Amino acid sequence: MRRCLLTIILVCLAAPWPVSARPEVEVKRSHGIFSVHVTAPVVVDAQTAWQVLTDYNHLADFVPGMKSSRVISAAGEPLRIEQKGETRFLFFSREFHVVLAIEELPPEQIKFHAVGGDMKRMQGEWRVRADGAAGVRLEYEAEIEPGFWVPIFLGTALMRHDVSDNIEGVAGEMLKRHAAVHGKTAASPP
């Protein structure tokens, strides 16, 4: 019993967010299209949040499952990034490839839509909202229609799992960079 309690305590201490402040992730599936909405509080300044979200060539360093992310457009051309990765949940595993057209509206919004790869449809946006003394509130909305088979009974859970992991990876990097600049240990949201 004591060992089990110690394990639970260690898991809670290692989590990027306290359980009560984890990102709110909503995923719905209709006719093969996933609608995703996420809200996540992060105790960082808006500039740090923006820098992490737009660090396209290094996203694979901190986003779980992403194997590569790189800008493929030349200077002066509309921004395009190519991403490759793998989604895994229980016994299901699938590699993915997507080319995204990006529209940045600094310092608050990044719009994206798929222009290549194996997604039939992928469009959405990131928003960075000031949240007073608490830092920022990240918002992510997307409509995603994979161009490959996703088991019906796993699809929503798979998407929720991947999105949660990705948001936590992004927020963790924001906290890390914020701490490096401000000389403090990264704090979790309240």
Backbone torsions as a table, in degrees:
resi	resn	phi	psi	omega
1	MET	NA	-46.1	-179.4
2	ARG	-64.3	-38.0	179.0
3	ARG	-65.3	-41.0	178.6
4	CYS	-63.1	-43.7	178.7
5	LEU	-63.6	-41.0	178.1
6	LEU	-62.7	-41.4	177.9
7	THR	-61.7	-44.2	178.7
8	ILE	-61.9	-44.0	179.4
9	ILE	-62.1	-44.8	179.5
10	LEU	-63.7	-40.0	178.1
11	VAL	-63.1	-43.7	179.6
12	CYS	-64.4	-39.6	179.5
13	LEU	-68.4	-31.1	-178.0
14	ALA	-81.5	-15.7	-177.5
15	ALA	-67.7	140.8	179.0
16	PRO	-61.2	-30.3	179.6
17	TRP	-125.7	148.4	168.7
18	PRO	-62.2	151.8	-175.4
19	VAL	-53.3	-39.5	-176.1
20	SER	-72.8	-13.9	-176.5
21	ALA	-116.9	16.6	178.3
22	ARG	-60.9	160.1	177.6
23	PRO	-58.8	144.3	173.5
24	GLU	-89.0	115.8	-177.1
25	VAL	-118.2	121.2	177.6
26	GLU	-119.4	126.5	178.9
27	VAL	-130.7	128.2	176.0
28	LYS	-125.7	148.4	179.0
29	ARG	-124.6	129.6	177.9
30	SER	-144.2	121.4	179.2
31	HIS	54.0	39.9	176.7
32	GLY	81.8	-0.4	179.8
33	ILE	-107.4	128.5	177.6
34	PHE	-93.3	128.8	172.4
35	SER	-105.2	124.0	-174.3
36	VAL	-119.9	133.8	174.0
37	HIS	-136.5	127.6	-179.0
38	VAL	-132.0	139.4	170.7
39	THR	-128.9	130.2	-177.8
40	ALA	-141.9	120.6	174.5
41	PRO	-78.8	136.4	177.6
42	VAL	-137.7	129.3	-177.0
43	VAL	-85.6	75.5	176.3
44	VAL	-145.0	165.8	175.5
45	ASP	-79.6	158.9	-176.8
46	ALA	-62.3	-34.6	-179.4
47	GLN	-63.6	-43.2	178.3
48	THR	-63.9	-43.9	179.2
49	ALA	-58.7	-45.8	-179.7
50	TRP	-62.6	-44.1	-179.1
51	GLN	-61.0	-39.4	179.1
52	VAL	-68.6	-46.3	-178.2
53	LEU	-62.9	-29.7	-177.2
54	THR	-101.0	11.0	177.8
55	ASP	-87.2	61.4	-170.7
56	TYR	-56.2	-37.1	-177.4
57	ASN	-75.1	-8.0	-178.8
58	HIS	-122.1	7.2	-179.0
59	LEU	-57.0	-35.4	-179.3
60	ALA	-65.6	-16.8	178.3
61	ASP	-72.5	-23.6	-175.6
62	PHE	-135.8	-1.9	175.9
63	VAL	-99.2	114.2	-178.5
64	PRO	-57.6	138.6	177.7
65	GLY	84.9	-14.3	179.7
66	MET	-87.1	123.3	-178.9
67	LYS	-90.5	-32.6	177.8
68	SER	-155.9	150.5	175.3
69	SER	-150.6	126.5	-178.5
70	ARG	-152.6	147.9	174.6
71	VAL	-74.9	129.3	-179.1
72	ILE	-114.5	-3.8	178.6
73	SER	-89.4	149.5	177.4
74	ALA	-80.2	159.5	177.6
75	ALA	-55.2	136.0	179.4
76	GLY	89.4	-15.0	177.4
77	GLU	-90.4	160.3	173.3
78	PRO	-56.3	141.0	-174.8
79	LEU	-68.5	126.9	176.6
80	ARG	-131.7	135.8	174.3
81	ILE	-126.4	147.5	177.6
82	GLU	-113.0	132.0	179.2
83	GLN	-129.8	141.3	175.3
84	LYS	-131.5	144.5	-179.7
85	GLY	-168.8	-166.1	-178.9
86	GLU	-143.6	136.6	174.9
87	THR	-106.5	135.9	-178.7
88	ARG	-138.6	136.1	175.5
89	PHE	-159.1	123.6	-175.7
90	LEU	51.3	-118.7	-177.9
91	PHE	-94.6	-1.0	-177.1
92	PHE	-94.0	134.2	178.2
93	SER	-145.2	135.7	-179.5
94	ARG	-153.0	131.1	174.7
95	GLU	-81.8	151.0	178.2
96	PHE	-134.8	159.4	178.7
97	HIS	-144.5	130.8	179.2
98	VAL	-146.4	143.0	171.8
99	VAL	-113.0	125.0	-176.4
100	LEU	-113.8	136.3	168.3
101	ALA	-88.1	130.9	-174.9
102	ILE	-116.7	136.3	172.0
103	GLU	-123.7	114.0	179.2
104	GLU	-93.7	132.2	174.8
105	LEU	-123.8	76.2	-173.1
106	PRO	-62.8	149.7	-1.9
107	PRO	-101.0	22.3	-170.2
108	GLU	-119.3	-22.3	-169.4
109	GLN	-141.7	139.4	174.1
110	ILE	-129.1	118.0	177.3
111	LYS	-100.7	147.7	179.2
112	PHE	-146.5	153.4	170.1
113	HIS	-154.4	147.2	-177.7
114	ALA	-72.6	135.5	175.4
115	VAL	-124.1	2.8	179.3
116	GLY	-172.6	171.1	179.1
117	GLY	99.9	-160.2	-173.9
118	ASP	-106.7	28.4	172.2
119	MET	-106.4	127.7	175.6
120	LYS	-65.3	-37.3	-177.8
121	ARG	-154.1	133.7	174.5
122	MET	-155.5	110.8	179.7
123	GLN	-147.5	149.5	-179.8
124	GLY	170.8	-159.3	-179.3
125	GLU	-160.4	155.6	169.4
126	TRP	-106.5	141.9	172.4
127	ARG	-130.8	139.8	175.9
128	VAL	-113.2	113.9	-178.8
129	ARG	-111.7	130.4	174.5
130	ALA	-62.9	137.6	-178.2
131	ASP	-125.3	44.9	179.0
132	GLY	61.3	-141.6	-179.0
133	ALA	-70.0	-12.7	-177.6
134	ALA	-80.1	-5.3	-179.2
135	GLY	106.4	-126.5	-179.2
136	VAL	-127.2	162.2	172.2
137	ARG	-117.5	117.0	175.8
138	LEU	-84.0	137.6	174.2
139	GLU	-128.0	135.9	180.0
140	TYR	-133.3	127.6	175.6
141	GLU	-131.8	139.2	179.7
142	ALA	-156.0	153.2	167.8
143	GLU	-117.3	124.0	-174.4
144	ILE	-129.8	127.1	174.2
145	GLU	-125.8	101.3	179.9
146	PRO	-62.0	147.8	175.8
147	GLY	-91.9	18.0	179.8
148	PHE	-138.3	162.3	-176.5
149	TRP	-69.0	131.4	173.3
150	VAL	-125.6	124.9	-178.1
151	PRO	-54.9	131.3	-177.9
152	ILE	-57.0	-44.6	-176.0
153	PHE	-72.0	-13.3	179.6
154	LEU	-110.9	-18.4	-168.5
155	GLY	-51.3	-53.5	-177.3
156	THR	-66.2	-43.0	178.9
157	ALA	-64.7	-40.4	178.1
158	LEU	-61.0	-47.6	-179.5
159	MET	-63.8	-44.5	179.4
160	ARG	-61.1	-42.5	179.6
161	HIS	-62.1	-49.8	-179.1
162	ASP	-63.1	-46.3	-178.5
163	VAL	-63.7	-43.5	178.3
164	SER	-59.4	-46.9	178.5
165	ASP	-60.3	-43.5	-178.0
166	ASN	-65.2	-44.1	179.4
167	ILE	-63.1	-43.2	179.2
168	GLU	-64.7	-36.3	176.2
169	GLY	-64.5	-43.5	179.2
170	VAL	-65.0	-47.6	-179.8
171	ALA	-63.5	-38.7	177.6
172	GLY	-61.5	-40.4	177.5
173	GLU	-66.8	-38.6	177.2
174	MET	-61.1	-46.0	179.2
175	LEU	-62.1	-41.5	179.9
176	LYS	-62.7	-47.1	-178.9
177	ARG	-68.9	-37.4	178.1
178	HIS	-62.2	-44.6	179.2
179	ALA	-63.4	-38.3	180.0
180	ALA	-64.6	-38.2	-179.5
181	VAL	-75.7	-40.2	-174.5
182	HIS	-96.2	1.6	175.1
183	GLY	65.1	28.3	178.6
184	LYS	-123.4	163.1	171.6
185	THR	-71.9	138.4	-179.7
186	ALA	-61.2	129.5	-179.5
187	ALA	-101.2	151.9	175.2
188	SER	-88.9	156.1	176.2
189	PRO	-60.7	155.5	179.2
190	PRO	-66.1	NA	NA
